[in-house]
Amino acid sequence: MNFRCSVVLLMFFAFGFSQKLKVMSFNIRLNVDSDKENAWPNRKKDVADLLTYYHPDFFGVQEALPEQMKDIKTGLKNYDYIGVGRDDGKEKGEFSAIFYDTKKLQVVKSGTFWLSETPEKPSKGWDAALNRICTYAIFKDKISQKEFLAMNIHFDHIGNLARIKSSELILIKTKELNPKNLPLVLTGDFNLTEDTEPVKILSQNLQDTFYNTEEKHYGPVGTFTGFNVNEIPKNRIDYIFVKGFNIKSHRHINDRRENLLYPSDHFPVLADLQF
C-alpha cells in the first residue's frame, strides 16, 4: 500500500466513524485545614492518581482554589486547563475549571460567564450566597477534527431563585455560544437532587447521562459523601448532561485511598460518550 493510499484511508477512518470521549465531573473539595486527615495536602496525590488512572479526555472540577489548580496540573501529564477564579475573573476564589488532555483536544474558543444578572463580569446573582461561574470551551478532537462544546458549573448551595435562574441562563448560553449546534457536555455540582426544579429545567432539555446510558449505571446512586465512609450516599447532586452524544456508560467512582478514606467529599462522575 503506497503512502498516498494510507493517508486517504487514515482520513476515512478519522472522519467517517464516531469518536469516543471520556468525560468526568469532580468536586475536589476546597483546601480546608479543619478537614484534618481529609485536608487537601493529605489527599492531593490520591486525587492525581485517580485522575491519571481513569484518564478522562476532559474533566470539570469544582471548589478548586488556586493552589489546588497548580497541584492538579503538576500532578498530571499532558493536561492543561481553562478557567478563572470566581471572585475577580483571574486568580481569586474557587475555580470551576476544565482540564483537558492536550494530546487529544485542542481549544478553539473558551471563556467564563457568571451565573448572575450581569454574566459578563464578576458578580453574585439573585439570592445566591456566593459568586458562581460557568467555564466553557469549544474543543476540537485532534484526530477526527470534530468539535463540541463543554461547560462546567458549580451552582449556589443556598439561593433557590439563583439556581432556577442559573439553569435558565445555562440553556440560553448553550444556544448563544453554540451557533453551529455542536454536541454539548455540561458537567457540574448542582447542589440539588434530580427532583428539584432547577435540575428538571436542564433534564427536560438535555440528556442526563445517569439514565440514558447504553450500559446500566455502575456504582452508588449518590455522589455526596461528606467524607463519611460508613454510609452509602443517597443524594445525587453531581451530574453530566449532554446533547448530541451517544451515552455508552456512566459511573460514580467510589474508590478509596490507601488509608480507606475518600479522595474527596464527592464521588467523581464518569461518562463514556460517542459522537
C-alpha positions as a printed NumPy array, in Angstrom:
array([[  0.   ,   0.   ,   0.   ],
       [  1.536,   3.326,  -1.036],
       [  1.812,   6.372,   1.199],
       [ -0.95 ,   8.334,  -0.508],
       [ -3.408,   5.474,  -0.137],
       [ -2.506,   5.114,   3.545],
       [ -3.22 ,   8.803,   4.171],
       [ -6.589,   8.572,   2.429],
       [ -7.555,   5.534,   4.5  ],
       [ -6.473,   7.257,   7.719],
       [ -8.627,  10.274,   6.883],
       [-11.544,   7.998,   6.047],
       [-11.375,   6.267,   9.421],
       [-10.894,   9.558,  11.295],
       [-13.792,  11.41 ,   9.689],
       [-16.125,   8.56 ,   8.825],
       [-16.521,   6.893,  12.182],
       [-17.809,   8.001,  15.56 ],
       [-15.393,   9.422,  18.077],
       [-15.147,   8.342,  21.716],
       [-14.95 ,  10.845,  24.552],
       [-14.378,  10.137,  28.248],
       [-15.759,  12.895,  30.484],
       [-15.613,  13.467,  34.246],
       [-17.126,  15.879,  36.744],
       [-15.233,  16.093,  40.038],
       [-15.821,  18.304,  43.062],
       [-12.378,  18.011,  44.649],
       [-13.331,  19.769,  47.923],
       [-11.513,  23.015,  48.661],
       [ -8.419,  23.134,  50.854],
       [ -9.643,  23.422,  54.463],
       [ -7.277,  22.791,  57.393],
       [-10.15 ,  21.684,  59.633],
       [-10.672,  18.63 ,  57.398],
       [ -7.643,  17.173,  59.22 ],
       [ -6.812,  13.776,  57.659],
       [ -9.072,  14.714,  54.744],
       [ -7.374,  18.069,  54.169],
       [ -6.031,  18.683,  50.676],
       [ -2.3  ,  18.17 ,  51.42 ],
       [ -3.12 ,  14.646,  52.643],
       [ -5.108,  13.634,  49.58 ],
       [ -3.839,  15.659,  46.62 ],
       [ -1.669,  12.771,  45.431],
       [ -4.672,  10.428,  45.634],
       [ -6.72 ,  12.827,  43.508],
       [ -3.925,  12.979,  40.932],
       [ -3.569,   9.184,  40.971],
       [ -7.311,   8.724,  40.423],
       [ -7.309,  11.164,  37.517],
       [ -4.248,   9.526,  35.998],
       [ -5.813,   6.072,  36.249],
       [ -9.184,   6.969,  34.691],
       [ -7.572,   9.468,  32.318],
       [-10.62 ,  11.432,  31.148],
       [-10.265,  13.345,  27.902],
       [-11.507,  16.33 ,  29.853],
       [-12.869,  16.865,  33.341],
       [-14.607,  19.718,  35.113],
       [-13.562,  20.495,  38.677],
       [-15.46 ,  22.37 ,  41.356],
       [-14.214,  24.089,  44.538],
       [-10.632,  24.232,  43.257],
       [ -8.636,  27.018,  44.876],
       [ -5.602,  28.49 ,  43.053],
       [ -3.068,  26.32 ,  44.889],
       [ -5.161,  23.231,  44.168],
       [ -5.265,  24.116,  40.477],
       [ -1.474,  24.202,  40.474],
       [ -1.254,  20.885,  42.327],
       [ -3.561,  19.143,  39.851],
       [ -1.716,  20.499,  36.831],
       [  1.627,  19.48 ,  38.352],
       [  0.336,  16.01 ,  39.25 ],
       [ -0.887,  15.191,  35.736],
       [  0.947,  14.67 ,  32.461],
       [ -0.191,  16.32 ,  29.229],
       [ -3.101,  18.211,  30.766],
       [ -3.807,  21.923,  30.667],
       [ -6.831,  23.86 ,  31.868],
       [ -9.09 ,  26.791,  31.13 ],
       [-10.831,  28.779,  33.825],
       [-10.529,  31.691,  36.243],
       [-11.211,  32.422,  39.888],
       [-14.831,  33.315,  40.503],
       [-14.169,  36.343,  42.712],
       [-12.116,  38.503,  40.334],
       [-12.065,  36.688,  36.993],
       [ -8.365,  35.988,  37.479],
       [ -6.807,  34.074,  40.369],
       [ -9.017,  34.888,  43.354],
       [-11.562,  32.426,  44.691],
       [-12.692,  28.992,  43.618],
       [-12.27 ,  27.762,  40.048],
       [-14.827,  25.745,  38.112],
       [-12.167,  24.92 ,  35.567],
       [-11.985,  22.432,  32.724],
       [ -8.846,  20.311,  32.443],
       [ -8.214,  18.643,  29.092],
       [ -5.807,  16.164,  27.528],
       [ -3.603,  18.286,  25.269],
       [ -2.641,  15.266,  23.172],
       [ -6.258,  14.678,  22.18 ],
       [ -8.066,  18.011,  22.356],
       [ -7.423,  21.49 ,  21.02 ],
       [ -9.149,  24.597,  22.378],
       [-10.953,  26.513,  19.631],
       [-12.619,  29.06 ,  21.906],
       [-13.044,  29.421,  25.659],
       [-14.309,  31.752,  28.331],
       [-16.202,  32.272,  31.572],
       [-19.522,  33.82 ,  32.492],
       [-21.054,  34.457,  35.894],
       [-24.342,  32.943,  36.955],
       [-25.967,  36.295,  37.603],
       [-27.897,  39.163,  36.055],
       [-24.546,  40.52 ,  34.793],
       [-22.834,  37.385,  33.448],
       [-20.061,  39.283,  31.69 ],
       [-18.354,  40.414,  34.924],
       [-17.591,  39.052,  38.417],
       [-20.889,  39.164,  40.267],
       [-23.272,  37.406,  42.637],
       [-26.649,  36.592,  41.149],
       [-30.171,  36.868,  42.52 ],
       [-30.35 ,  35.368,  46.046],
       [-27.058,  33.449,  45.818],
       [-24.748,  33.351,  48.81 ],
       [-21.592,  33.413,  46.674],
       [-20.285,  34.263,  43.227],
       [-20.9  ,  31.367,  40.842],
       [-19.426,  30.829,  37.386],
       [-19.578,  28.686,  34.285],
       [-16.409,  27.832,  32.38 ],
       [-16.859,  26.855,  28.752],
       [-14.806,  25.782,  25.755],
       [-15.284,  24.624,  22.219],
       [-12.874,  21.733,  21.758],
       [-11.663,  20.095,  18.562],
       [-10.576,  16.462,  18.518],
       [ -7.098,  16.477,  17.001],
       [ -7.64 ,  13.258,  15.047],
       [-11.228,  13.426,  13.833],
       [-11.377,  17.255,  13.742],
       [-14.855,  17.013,  15.274],
       [-15.851,  19.838,  17.611],
       [-18.052,  20.015,  20.707],
       [-18.981,  22.5  ,  23.416],
       [-18.036,  21.775,  27.033],
       [-19.447,  23.688,  30.011],
       [-18.688,  23.262,  33.717],
       [-20.542,  24.802,  36.663],
       [-20.995,  24.831,  40.434],
       [-24.447,  26.069,  41.461],
       [-25.108,  28.014,  44.64 ],
       [-25.814,  25.996,  47.779],
       [-28.399,  28.39 ,  49.256],
       [-30.289,  30.582,  46.802],
       [-33.135,  28.671,  45.181],
       [-34.047,  31.522,  42.844],
       [-30.384,  31.756,  41.851],
       [-30.341,  28.071,  40.98 ],
       [-33.502,  28.312,  38.881],
       [-32.194,  31.374,  37.057],
       [-28.793,  29.716,  36.641],
       [-30.4  ,  26.772,  34.854],
       [-32.31 ,  29.14 ,  32.596],
       [-29.137,  31.107,  31.867],
       [-27.238,  27.925,  31.059],
       [-29.833,  26.982,  28.438],
       [-29.648,  30.455,  26.909],
       [-25.858,  30.238,  26.764],
       [-25.894,  26.766,  25.188],
       [-27.515,  28.387,  22.162],
       [-25.633,  31.677,  22.256],
       [-22.205,  30.022,  22.455],
       [-23.076,  27.231,  20.047],
       [-24.471,  28.682,  16.802],
       [-23.282,  25.605,  14.871],
       [-25.344,  23.339,  17.15 ],
       [-22.32 ,  21.252,  18.117],
       [-22.622,  18.328,  20.536],
       [-22.723,  19.617,  24.116],
       [-21.464,  18.394,  27.5  ],
       [-22.448,  20.096,  30.764],
       [-20.648,  18.932,  33.911],
       [-21.054,  20.162,  37.434],
       [-22.012,  20.09 ,  41.078],
       [-25.576,  21.395,  41.091],
       [-26.083,  21.168,  44.873],
       [-29.523,  19.733,  44.097],
       [-31.214,  16.381,  43.648],
       [-32.955,  15.42 ,  40.422],
       [-36.483,  16.12 ,  41.711],
       [-35.841,  19.868,  42.074],
       [-36.962,  22.496,  39.572],
       [-33.5  ,  23.739,  38.51 ],
       [-32.368,  20.21 ,  37.636],
       [-35.662,  19.452,  35.893],
       [-35.214,  22.559,  33.728],
       [-31.981,  21.051,  32.446],
       [-33.07 ,  17.412,  32.249],
       [-36.076,  18.407,  30.137],
       [-33.752,  19.976,  27.574],
       [-30.602,  17.858,  27.865],
       [-29.911,  14.17 ,  28.476],
       [-28.96 ,  13.107,  31.984],
       [-26.2  ,  10.54 ,  31.417],
       [-27.229,   8.67 ,  34.573],
       [-30.443,   7.479,  32.921],
       [-29.711,   7.481,  29.213],
       [-26.677,   5.208,  29.109],
       [-26.478,   2.044,  26.984],
       [-24.907,   0.164,  29.886],
       [-26.582,   0.289,  33.283],
       [-25.164,   2.878,  35.689],
       [-22.355,   1.466,  37.84 ],
       [-21.666,   2.451,  41.442],
       [-23.632,   4.106,  44.257],
       [-26.573,   6.303,  43.328],
       [-25.473,   9.224,  45.487],
       [-22.414,  11.394,  44.92 ],
       [-22.027,  13.495,  48.09 ],
       [-20.367,  11.691,  51.   ],
       [-19.114,  14.452,  53.28 ],
       [-16.082,  12.119,  53.656],
       [-18.299,   9.666,  55.576],
       [-17.026,   6.187,  54.698],
       [-19.544,   4.395,  56.933],
       [-22.681,   5.207,  54.937],
       [-23.588,   4.795,  51.283],
       [-24.508,   8.245,  49.917],
       [-28.061,   8.664,  48.67 ],
       [-28.025,  12.221,  47.344],
       [-27.012,  12.615,  43.702],
       [-26.058,  16.256,  43.238],
       [-23.279,  15.916,  40.64 ],
       [-24.274,  15.453,  37.008],
       [-23.14 ,  15.153,  33.426],
       [-25.732,  16.367,  30.923],
       [-25.266,  16.012,  27.171],
       [-26.855,  16.765,  23.831],
       [-25.845,  15.219,  20.515],
       [-23.883,  12.331,  22.053],
       [-24.472,   8.62 ,  22.382],
       [-24.   ,   7.707,  26.047],
       [-22.119,   4.426,  26.336],
       [-21.607,   4.129,  30.108],
       [-21.96 ,   6.054,  33.371],
       [-20.255,   5.564,  36.705],
       [-19.88 ,   7.103,  40.17 ],
       [-16.324,   6.342,  41.266],
       [-16.199,   5.326,  44.934],
       [-12.521,   4.334,  45.023],
       [-10.714,   4.847,  48.329],
       [ -7.224,   5.925,  49.298],
       [ -4.731,   3.535,  50.907],
       [ -5.986,   4.665,  54.33 ],
       [ -9.544,   3.721,  53.215],
       [-10.688,   7.356,  53.16 ],
       [-12.149,   9.011,  50.073],
       [-10.103,  11.298,  47.795],
       [-12.856,  13.945,  48.099],
       [-16.223,  14.511,  49.75 ],
       [-17.894,  13.951,  46.362],
       [-17.597,  10.928,  44.1  ],
       [-16.314,  11.735,  40.617],
       [-18.89 ,  11.174,  37.873],
       [-17.543,   9.461,  34.745],
       [-19.301,   9.068,  31.397],
       [-18.129,   7.425,  28.182],
       [-19.611,   9.187,  25.182],
       [-19.568,   8.808,  21.422],
       [-20.244,  11.311,  18.652]])
